[in-house]
Amino acid sequence: MKPMGTPERDDDLIATYSSKGPTSFDHFVKPDVVAPGNLMVSLATNATLENEYPASKVPYSYYQNGGSSADGPYFTLSGTSMAAGVVSGAVADLLQAQPKLTPDQVKARLMKTAYKTFPRYSTYTDPTSGTTYTDQYDIFTVGAGYIDLAAALASTDVATGTAMSPSATYDSANGNVYLVKDSSAVWGGSAVWGGSAVWGGSVFVDPNSAVWGGSAVWGGSAVWGGSTDSGFSAVWGGSAVWGGSAVWGGSAVWGGSAVWGGSFAASGEN
Protein backbone atom coordinates (compact mmCIF):
# COMPACT_ATOMS: atom_id res chain seq x y z
CA MET A 1 0.00 0.00 0.00
CA LYS A 2 0.97 3.63 -0.49
CA PRO A 3 0.64 5.55 2.83
CA MET A 4 0.31 8.79 0.79
CA GLY A 5 2.46 10.70 3.27
CA THR A 6 -0.34 11.03 5.84
CA PRO A 7 -0.99 9.30 9.19
CA GLU A 8 -4.57 8.47 8.19
CA ARG A 9 -5.40 5.10 6.65
CA ASP A 10 -8.49 6.05 4.67
CA ASP A 11 -6.59 7.85 1.90
CA ASP A 12 -4.07 5.05 1.30
CA LEU A 13 -4.05 3.34 -2.10
CA ILE A 14 -2.63 0.12 -3.51
CA ALA A 15 0.69 0.52 -5.32
CA THR A 16 0.37 -0.12 -9.04
CA TYR A 17 3.35 -2.52 -8.91
CA SER A 18 1.83 -4.65 -6.15
CA SER A 19 1.67 -8.26 -7.37
CA LYS A 20 -1.77 -9.65 -8.18
CA GLY A 21 -3.02 -13.16 -7.37
CA PRO A 22 -3.82 -15.95 -7.58
CA THR A 23 -0.50 -17.83 -7.51
CA SER A 24 0.34 -18.95 -11.00
CA PHE A 25 0.88 -22.67 -10.40
CA ASP A 26 -1.46 -23.77 -7.62
CA HIS A 27 -3.99 -20.90 -7.83
CA PHE A 28 -4.05 -19.99 -4.15
CA VAL A 29 -5.55 -16.60 -3.31
CA LYS A 30 -2.84 -14.04 -2.75
CA PRO A 31 -2.03 -11.75 -1.09
CA ASP A 32 -3.35 -12.65 2.36
CA VAL A 33 -3.16 -9.03 3.51
CA VAL A 34 -1.58 -5.82 2.29
CA ALA A 35 0.66 -3.45 4.26
CA PRO A 36 2.53 -0.15 3.76
CA GLY A 37 5.39 -0.70 1.33
CA ASN A 38 5.76 2.43 -0.79
CA LEU A 39 8.39 5.07 0.04
CA MET A 40 9.16 3.45 3.40
CA VAL A 41 12.00 4.90 5.47
CA SER A 42 14.37 2.50 7.21
CA LEU A 43 18.04 2.14 8.12
CA ALA A 44 20.55 2.75 5.34
CA THR A 45 22.65 -0.42 5.51
CA ASN A 46 23.38 -1.11 1.83
CA ALA A 47 26.26 0.98 0.49
CA THR A 48 25.61 -0.12 -3.10
CA LEU A 49 22.03 1.15 -3.01
CA GLU A 50 23.08 4.36 -1.29
CA ASN A 51 25.68 5.06 -3.98
CA GLU A 52 23.37 4.11 -6.84
CA TYR A 53 20.36 6.06 -5.57
CA PRO A 54 21.70 9.02 -3.57
CA ALA A 55 18.38 10.86 -3.93
CA SER A 56 16.76 8.18 -1.75
CA LYS A 57 18.92 9.10 1.24
CA VAL A 58 16.94 10.91 3.92
CA PRO A 59 18.69 14.30 4.33
CA TYR A 60 19.47 15.67 7.76
CA SER A 61 17.17 18.61 7.04
CA TYR A 62 14.26 16.15 7.49
CA TYR A 63 15.37 15.27 11.01
CA GLN A 64 13.86 16.98 14.05
CA ASN A 65 17.22 18.48 15.06
CA GLY A 66 18.24 19.35 11.50
CA GLY A 67 21.82 19.20 10.23
CA SER A 68 23.95 20.02 7.24
CA SER A 69 24.94 16.64 5.75
CA ALA A 70 22.83 14.77 3.20
CA ASP A 71 24.25 11.43 4.37
CA GLY A 72 21.82 10.58 7.13
CA PRO A 73 21.56 7.01 8.44
CA TYR A 74 18.14 6.43 6.84
CA PHE A 75 17.09 5.47 3.33
CA THR A 76 13.79 5.35 1.42
CA LEU A 77 12.73 2.21 -0.48
CA SER A 78 9.57 0.74 -1.97
CA GLY A 79 8.42 -2.82 -2.56
CA THR A 80 7.00 -6.02 -1.14
CA SER A 81 10.14 -6.53 0.95
CA MET A 82 9.40 -3.29 2.78
CA ALA A 83 5.77 -4.31 3.38
CA ALA A 84 6.96 -7.70 4.67
CA GLY A 85 8.93 -5.93 7.39
CA VAL A 86 5.80 -4.09 8.53
CA VAL A 87 3.88 -7.37 8.76
CA SER A 88 6.75 -9.05 10.63
CA GLY A 89 6.74 -6.22 13.15
CA ALA A 90 2.98 -6.57 13.60
CA VAL A 91 3.37 -10.32 14.19
CA ALA A 92 6.09 -9.67 16.78
CA ASP A 93 3.88 -7.19 18.65
CA LEU A 94 0.93 -9.57 18.56
CA LEU A 95 3.00 -12.47 19.88
CA GLN A 96 4.52 -10.31 22.61
CA ALA A 97 1.01 -9.47 23.79
CA GLN A 98 -0.40 -12.99 23.31
CA PRO A 99 2.54 -15.44 23.16
CA LYS A 100 0.40 -18.59 23.06
CA LEU A 101 -1.02 -17.86 19.61
CA THR A 102 -0.07 -20.41 16.94
CA PRO A 103 1.06 -19.44 13.41
CA ASP A 104 -2.42 -20.24 12.06
CA GLN A 105 -4.06 -18.15 14.78
CA VAL A 106 -1.76 -15.20 14.10
CA LYS A 107 -2.45 -15.31 10.37
CA ALA A 108 -6.20 -15.68 10.85
CA ARG A 109 -6.30 -12.85 13.40
CA LEU A 110 -4.41 -10.46 11.10
CA MET A 111 -6.69 -11.34 8.19
CA LYS A 112 -9.96 -11.05 10.07
CA THR A 113 -9.09 -7.74 11.74
CA ALA A 114 -7.64 -6.18 8.59
CA TYR A 115 -9.14 -2.89 7.42
CA LYS A 116 -11.54 -3.64 4.58
CA THR A 117 -12.77 -0.27 3.32
CA PHE A 118 -11.38 0.40 -0.13
CA PRO A 119 -12.45 2.22 -3.28
CA ARG A 120 -13.51 0.00 -6.18
CA TYR A 121 -10.78 1.46 -8.40
CA SER A 122 -7.85 3.84 -8.26
CA THR A 123 -5.65 5.18 -11.04
CA TYR A 124 -2.11 6.48 -11.24
CA THR A 125 -0.46 8.26 -14.16
CA ASP A 126 3.28 7.84 -14.57
CA PRO A 127 4.68 11.39 -14.88
CA THR A 128 7.51 10.21 -17.13
CA SER A 129 5.67 8.01 -19.62
CA GLY A 130 2.19 9.47 -19.26
CA THR A 131 0.81 5.92 -18.92
CA THR A 132 -2.21 5.58 -16.65
CA TYR A 133 -2.54 2.43 -14.55
CA THR A 134 -5.85 1.24 -13.06
CA ASP A 135 -6.10 -0.97 -9.97
CA GLN A 136 -9.18 -2.92 -8.89
CA TYR A 137 -9.55 -3.60 -5.17
CA ASP A 138 -10.56 -7.24 -5.39
CA ILE A 139 -9.64 -10.34 -3.39
CA PHE A 140 -6.64 -10.98 -5.67
CA THR A 141 -5.33 -7.44 -5.10
CA VAL A 142 -5.88 -6.72 -1.39
CA GLY A 143 -6.67 -10.18 -0.01
CA ALA A 144 -8.44 -9.93 3.33
CA GLY A 145 -7.56 -6.25 3.66
CA TYR A 146 -5.07 -3.73 5.01
CA ILE A 147 -3.23 -4.90 8.11
CA ASP A 148 -4.48 -3.16 11.28
CA LEU A 149 -2.30 -3.89 14.30
CA ALA A 150 -4.48 -2.00 16.78
CA ALA A 151 -7.52 -4.05 15.75
CA ALA A 152 -5.53 -7.30 15.92
CA LEU A 153 -4.30 -6.52 19.43
CA ALA A 154 -7.79 -5.55 20.59
CA SER A 155 -9.36 -8.76 19.26
CA THR A 156 -9.84 -11.78 21.49
CA ASP A 157 -10.92 -14.15 18.71
CA VAL A 158 -8.78 -17.29 18.58
CA ALA A 159 -9.08 -19.46 15.48
CA THR A 160 -9.32 -23.23 15.54
CA GLY A 161 -8.28 -25.13 12.43
CA THR A 162 -5.87 -24.27 9.65
CA ALA A 163 -5.50 -20.82 8.15
CA MET A 164 -4.57 -22.05 4.70
CA SER A 165 -5.36 -19.55 1.98
CA PRO A 166 -8.23 -20.73 -0.24
CA SER A 167 -7.57 -21.79 -3.80
CA ALA A 168 -9.42 -20.59 -6.86
CA THR A 169 -10.54 -22.50 -9.93
CA TYR A 170 -11.61 -21.34 -13.36
CA ASP A 171 -14.57 -22.82 -15.23
CA SER A 172 -13.89 -22.24 -18.92
CA ALA A 173 -17.46 -23.26 -19.80
CA ASN A 174 -18.98 -20.15 -18.24
CA GLY A 175 -15.92 -17.96 -17.75
CA ASN A 176 -16.33 -17.79 -13.98
CA VAL A 177 -13.71 -18.03 -11.24
CA TYR A 178 -14.67 -19.80 -8.01
CA LEU A 179 -13.11 -20.07 -4.58
CA VAL A 180 -12.73 -23.62 -3.34
CA LYS A 181 -14.04 -24.06 0.19
CA ASP A 182 -11.92 -26.20 2.52
CA SER A 183 -13.85 -27.49 5.53
CA SER A 184 -10.62 -27.94 7.51
CA ALA A 185 -9.81 -24.23 7.25
CA VAL A 186 -10.86 -21.81 9.97
CA TRP A 187 -12.97 -19.85 7.48
CA GLY A 188 -14.65 -22.93 6.09
CA GLY A 189 -17.76 -22.81 8.24
CA SER A 190 -18.21 -20.87 11.48
CA ALA A 191 -19.93 -17.51 11.58
CA VAL A 192 -17.10 -15.90 13.56
CA TRP A 193 -14.41 -16.95 11.08
CA GLY A 194 -16.57 -17.36 7.98
CA GLY A 195 -15.43 -15.96 4.67
CA SER A 196 -17.67 -12.91 4.83
CA ALA A 197 -16.07 -11.95 8.15
CA VAL A 198 -12.55 -12.29 6.76
CA TRP A 199 -12.84 -11.19 3.14
CA GLY A 200 -15.88 -8.95 3.36
CA GLY A 201 -19.55 -9.18 2.53
CA SER A 202 -19.37 -10.59 -1.00
CA VAL A 203 -17.36 -13.71 -0.20
CA PHE A 204 -16.98 -16.51 0.95
CA VAL A 205 -18.85 -17.92 -1.91
CA ASP A 206 -20.48 -21.23 -2.18
CA PRO A 207 -18.63 -23.54 -4.58
CA ASN A 208 -21.28 -22.92 -7.22
CA SER A 209 -21.17 -19.15 -6.99
CA ALA A 210 -18.61 -17.21 -9.00
CA VAL A 211 -16.29 -14.57 -7.54
CA TRP A 212 -15.48 -13.54 -11.08
CA GLY A 213 -17.27 -13.78 -14.37
CA GLY A 214 -20.03 -12.15 -16.37
CA SER A 215 -21.29 -10.06 -13.46
CA ALA A 216 -17.74 -9.51 -12.21
CA VAL A 217 -18.22 -9.35 -8.45
CA TRP A 218 -14.62 -8.22 -7.95
CA GLY A 219 -14.04 -5.86 -10.85
CA GLY A 220 -14.95 -4.70 -14.31
CA SER A 221 -14.85 -6.73 -17.49
CA ALA A 222 -11.21 -7.72 -17.13
CA VAL A 223 -10.07 -9.86 -14.24
CA TRP A 224 -6.45 -8.78 -14.23
CA GLY A 225 -6.86 -5.04 -14.47
CA GLY A 226 -8.94 -2.27 -15.94
CA SER A 227 -7.80 -2.61 -19.54
CA THR A 228 -6.09 -5.96 -20.05
CA ASP A 229 -6.67 -9.65 -19.50
CA SER A 230 -3.14 -10.76 -20.39
CA GLY A 231 -2.43 -11.83 -16.83
CA PHE A 232 -5.64 -13.85 -16.76
CA SER A 233 -4.59 -15.69 -19.92
CA ALA A 234 -1.20 -16.46 -18.40
CA VAL A 235 -2.70 -18.07 -15.30
CA TRP A 236 -5.89 -19.68 -16.59
CA GLY A 237 -5.49 -19.91 -20.36
CA GLY A 238 -4.90 -23.10 -22.36
CA SER A 239 -1.18 -22.43 -22.66
CA ALA A 240 -0.73 -21.96 -18.92
CA VAL A 241 1.17 -24.55 -16.91
CA TRP A 242 -2.00 -26.03 -15.44
CA GLY A 243 -4.31 -25.37 -18.38
CA GLY A 244 -7.82 -24.04 -18.38
CA SER A 245 -9.32 -26.73 -16.17
CA ALA A 246 -6.85 -26.13 -13.32
CA VAL A 247 -5.24 -29.11 -11.63
CA TRP A 248 -6.94 -28.41 -8.30
CA GLY A 249 -10.38 -28.21 -9.87
CA GLY A 250 -13.59 -27.43 -8.10
CA SER A 251 -13.41 -30.27 -5.62
CA ALA A 252 -9.80 -29.62 -4.58
CA VAL A 253 -8.78 -33.28 -4.41
CA TRP A 254 -5.68 -32.58 -2.41
CA GLY A 255 -7.03 -29.72 -0.32
CA GLY A 256 -4.86 -26.99 1.16
CA SER A 257 -4.31 -28.59 4.54
CA ALA A 258 -3.58 -32.03 3.12
CA VAL A 259 -0.75 -30.87 0.90
CA TRP A 260 0.76 -28.02 2.84
CA GLY A 261 -0.02 -28.83 6.45
CA GLY A 262 -1.95 -26.91 9.04
CA SER A 263 0.63 -24.31 10.02
CA PHE A 264 1.55 -23.23 6.51
CA ALA A 265 0.86 -19.56 5.91
CA ALA A 266 1.40 -18.27 2.39
CA SER A 267 2.78 -14.77 2.00
CA GLY A 268 1.86 -12.40 -0.78
CA GLU A 269 5.33 -12.71 -2.28
CA ASN A 270 5.57 -16.53 -2.51
C-alpha positions in Angstrom: 0.0 0.0 0.0 1.0 3.6 -0.5 0.6 5.5 2.8 0.3 8.8 0.8 2.5 10.7 3.3 -0.3 11.0 5.8 -1.0 9.3 9.2 -4.6 8.5 8.2 -5.4 5.1 6.6 -8.5 6.1 4.7 -6.6 7.8 1.9 -4.1 5.1 1.3 -4.0 3.3 -2.1 -2.6 0.1 -3.5 0.7 0.5 -5.3 0.4 -0.1 -9.0 3.3 -2.5 -8.9 1.8 -4.7 -6.2 1.7 -8.3 -7.4 -1.8 -9.6 -8.2 -3.0 -13.2 -7.4 -3.8 -15.9 -7.6 -0.5 -17.8 -7.5 0.3 -19.0 -11.0 0.9 -22.7 -10.4 -1.5 -23.8 -7.6 -4.0 -20.9 -7.8 -4.0 -20.0 -4.2 -5.6 -16.6 -3.3 -2.8 -14.0 -2.8 -2.0 -11.8 -1.1 -3.4 -12.7 2.4 -3.2 -9.0 3.5 -1.6 -5.8 2.3 0.7 -3.4 4.3 2.5 -0.2 3.8 5.4 -0.7 1.3 5.8 2.4 -0.8 8.4 5.1 0.0 9.2 3.5 3.4 12.0 4.9 5.5 14.4 2.5 7.2 18.0 2.1 8.1 20.6 2.7 5.3 22.6 -0.4 5.5 23.4 -1.1 1.8 26.3 1.0 0.5 25.6 -0.1 -3.1 22.0 1.2 -3.0 23.1 4.4 -1.3 25.7 5.1 -4.0 23.4 4.1 -6.8 20.4 6.1 -5.6 21.7 9.0 -3.6 18.4 10.9 -3.9 16.8 8.2 -1.7 18.9 9.1 1.2 16.9 10.9 3.9 18.7 14.3 4.3 19.5 15.7 7.8 17.2 18.6 7.0 14.3 16.2 7.5 15.4 15.3 11.0 13.9 17.0 14.0 17.2 18.5 15.1 18.2 19.3 11.5 21.8 19.2 10.2 23.9 20.0 7.2 24.9 16.6 5.8 22.8 14.8 3.2 24.3 11.4 4.4 21.8 10.6 7.1 21.6 7.0 8.4 18.1 6.4 6.8 17.1 5.5 3.3 13.8 5.4 1.4 12.7 2.2 -0.5 9.6 0.7 -2.0 8.4 -2.8 -2.6 7.0 -6.0 -1.1 10.1 -6.5 0.9 9.4 -3.3 2.8 5.8 -4.3 3.4 7.0 -7.7 4.7 8.9 -5.9 7.4 5.8 -4.1 8.5 3.9 -7.4 8.8 6.7 -9.1 10.6 6.7 -6.2 13.2 3.0 -6.6 13.6 3.4 -10.3 14.2 6.1 -9.7 16.8 3.9 -7.2 18.6 0.9 -9.6 18.6 3.0 -12.5 19.9 4.5 -10.3 22.6 1.0 -9.5 23.8 -0.4 -13.0 23.3 2.5 -15.4 23.2 0.4 -18.6 23.1 -1.0 -17.9 19.6 -0.1 -20.4 16.9 1.1 -19.4 13.4 -2.4 -20.2 12.1 -4.1 -18.1 14.8 -1.8 -15.2 14.1 -2.4 -15.3 10.4 -6.2 -15.7 10.9 -6.3 -12.8 13.4 -4.4 -10.5 11.1 -6.7 -11.3 8.2 -10.0 -11.0 10.1 -9.1 -7.7 11.7 -7.6 -6.2 8.6 -9.1 -2.9 7.4 -11.5 -3.6 4.6 -12.8 -0.3 3.3 -11.4 0.4 -0.1 -12.4 2.2 -3.3 -13.5 0.0 -6.2 -10.8 1.5 -8.4 -7.9 3.8 -8.3 -5.7 5.2 -11.0 -2.1 6.5 -11.2 -0.5 8.3 -14.2 3.3 7.8 -14.6 4.7 11.4 -14.9 7.5 10.2 -17.1 5.7 8.0 -19.6 2.2 9.5 -19.3 0.8 5.9 -18.9 -2.2 5.6 -16.6 -2.5 2.4 -14.6 -5.9 1.2 -13.1 -6.1 -1.0 -10.0 -9.2 -2.9 -8.9 -9.6 -3.6 -5.2 -10.6 -7.2 -5.4 -9.6 -10.3 -3.4 -6.6 -11.0 -5.7 -5.3 -7.4 -5.1 -5.9 -6.7 -1.4 -6.7 -10.2 0.0 -8.4 -9.9 3.3 -7.6 -6.3 3.7 -5.1 -3.7 5.0 -3.2 -4.9 8.1 -4.5 -3.2 11.3 -2.3 -3.9 14.3 -4.5 -2.0 16.8 -7.5 -4.1 15.8 -5.5 -7.3 15.9 -4.3 -6.5 19.4 -7.8 -5.5 20.6 -9.4 -8.8 19.3 -9.8 -11.8 21.5 -10.9 -14.2 18.7 -8.8 -17.3 18.6 -9.1 -19.5 15.5 -9.3 -23.2 15.5 -8.3 -25.1 12.4 -5.9 -24.3 9.7 -5.5 -20.8 8.2 -4.6 -22.1 4.7 -5.4 -19.6 2.0 -8.2 -20.7 -0.2 -7.6 -21.8 -3.8 -9.4 -20.6 -6.9 -10.5 -22.5 -9.9 -11.6 -21.3 -13.4 -14.6 -22.8 -15.2 -13.9 -22.2 -18.9 -17.5 -23.3 -19.8 -19.0 -20.1 -18.2 -15.9 -18.0 -17.7 -16.3 -17.8 -14.0 -13.7 -18.0 -11.2 -14.7 -19.8 -8.0 -13.1 -20.1 -4.6 -12.7 -23.6 -3.3 -14.0 -24.1 0.2 -11.9 -26.2 2.5 -13.8 -27.5 5.5 -10.6 -27.9 7.5 -9.8 -24.2 7.3 -10.9 -21.8 10.0 -13.0 -19.9 7.5 -14.6 -22.9 6.1 -17.8 -22.8 8.2 -18.2 -20.9 11.5 -19.9 -17.5 11.6 -17.1 -15.9 13.6 -14.4 -16.9 11.1 -16.6 -17.4 8.0 -15.4 -16.0 4.7 -17.7 -12.9 4.8 -16.1 -11.9 8.1 -12.5 -12.3 6.8 -12.8 -11.2 3.1 -15.9 -8.9 3.4 -19.6 -9.2 2.5 -19.4 -10.6 -1.0 -17.4 -13.7 -0.2 -17.0 -16.5 0.9 -18.8 -17.9 -1.9 -20.5 -21.2 -2.2 -18.6 -23.5 -4.6 -21.3 -22.9 -7.2 -21.2 -19.1 -7.0 -18.6 -17.2 -9.0 -16.3 -14.6 -7.5 -15.5 -13.5 -11.1 -17.3 -13.8 -14.4 -20.0 -12.1 -16.4 -21.3 -10.1 -13.5 -17.7 -9.5 -12.2 -18.2 -9.3 -8.4 -14.6 -8.2 -8.0 -14.0 -5.9 -10.9 -15.0 -4.7 -14.3 -14.8 -6.7 -17.5 -11.2 -7.7 -17.1 -10.1 -9.9 -14.2 -6.4 -8.8 -14.2 -6.9 -5.0 -14.5 -8.9 -2.3 -15.9 -7.8 -2.6 -19.5 -6.1 -6.0 -20.1 -6.7 -9.6 -19.5 -3.1 -10.8 -20.4 -2.4 -11.8 -16.8 -5.6 -13.8 -16.8 -4.6 -15.7 -19.9 -1.2 -16.5 -18.4 -2.7 -18.1 -15.3 -5.9 -19.7 -16.6 -5.5 -19.9 -20.4 -4.9 -23.1 -22.4 -1.2 -22.4 -22.7 -0.7 -22.0 -18.9 1.2 -24.6 -16.9 -2.0 -26.0 -15.4 -4.3 -25.4 -18.4 -7.8 -24.0 -18.4 -9.3 -26.7 -16.2 -6.9 -26.1 -13.3 -5.2 -29.1 -11.6 -6.9 -28.4 -8.3 -10.4 -28.2 -9.9 -13.6 -27.4 -8.1 -13.4 -30.3 -5.6 -9.8 -29.6 -4.6 -8.8 -33.3 -4.4 -5.7 -32.6 -2.4 -7.0 -29.7 -0.3 -4.9 -27.0 1.2 -4.3 -28.6 4.5 -3.6 -32.0 3.1 -0.8 -30.9 0.9 0.8 -28.0 2.8 0.0 -28.8 6.5 -1.9 -26.9 9.0 0.6 -24.3 10.0 1.5 -23.2 6.5 0.9 -19.6 5.9 1.4 -18.3 2.4 2.8 -14.8 2.0 1.9 -12.4 -0.8 5.3 -12.7 -2.3 5.6 -16.5 -2.5 
